């Protein structure tokens, strides 16, 4: 029995992606009255090495599945070239695609998060209430708090599902992320508060 085979069994049985720490905890915590757990003292570094070994092994042996690293950990997945056959097991209708306005809005949020609705509208030049609601309902965008500016508007950012949906491990894997994060974009202009003299003039005219 090898560590690689144990990890393979754990990943095969898991219902979700597992981090290296989670795998190490599962492997070290295994108890059996019949046989001794020879991996009681396995380290996270050893687990990481075994994962890389499995990943290479699957490629060399041209297996029908592969080991992929996602944002939340590692997972076994069918090789995409077998998708047309595997898809027959899941006949559910495909989810509706995002519209062009929704994709544009999502891109702005992804590159400039956390960001207010007004700042997104300043870039797009149109109202995004409906589009933003759609992105939230799809689980791609969430409220991240409030901005420390007058009115304390809500801030929006992408979700963990956004990373999974687009096959990203982290936001740094977005194309041209550094260039687009630093490029100047229009921002919403705050509504000026009336001055004391203006308020006094208005009061005198009543």
Helices and strands as residue ranges (DSSP letters): H 3-13, H 20-28, H 44-60, E 65-70, E 73-78, G 80-82, H 83-86, G 87-89, H 100-112, E 115-116, H 117-124, H 129-137, E 141-146, E 154-158, H 160-165, G 171-173, H 177-182, H 196-205
